[in-house]
Amino acid sequence: MVLEEADETLIMPSLRSRKAYLDRNCYMVAQSSRLLCCYGGQPGGTAHSVRRAVRNGLEVHSLADYDLTADLDLKTILIECN
């Protein structure tokens, strides 16, 4: 099981809000050295995380059959993480 292999775990509050999901995604990108995602080009949290990861210099790999370079306009305004 993946959880058993983790070096550490963090349980986020179970709030269901845009800010809670943004905070979670920002934390995951900040703690990562690479991003593995299933991104198909749709706007939303995954797109935001992919752009943030690229901006932070992370390797980004998508499991979806989608050309990430077609959608990675780094001029896109990102919501800043707290």
C-alpha positions, 0 to 999 in steps of 0.5 A: 500500500502506498501509505505504508511507503510514505516517509510522512503523512499530513492530514489536511482539514476536511473543509470543502472549499476552493481555498482548502483545495488550493492550500492542499495543492500548493503544499503538495507542489512545495513539498515535491521534486517532481509532479506526476499528474493526469492532466488533460488540458481542462482549467482547474486545480490540476492546471494550476498545480501543473503551472506552479510546478513548472514555475518552480522548476519541477519535472512534470509528467502527465499520465494523460495522452495530452501535450503539456507544452500546448498549455503551459503558458507561464504568463498565466496568472497564478493564485498565490499560496499562503 
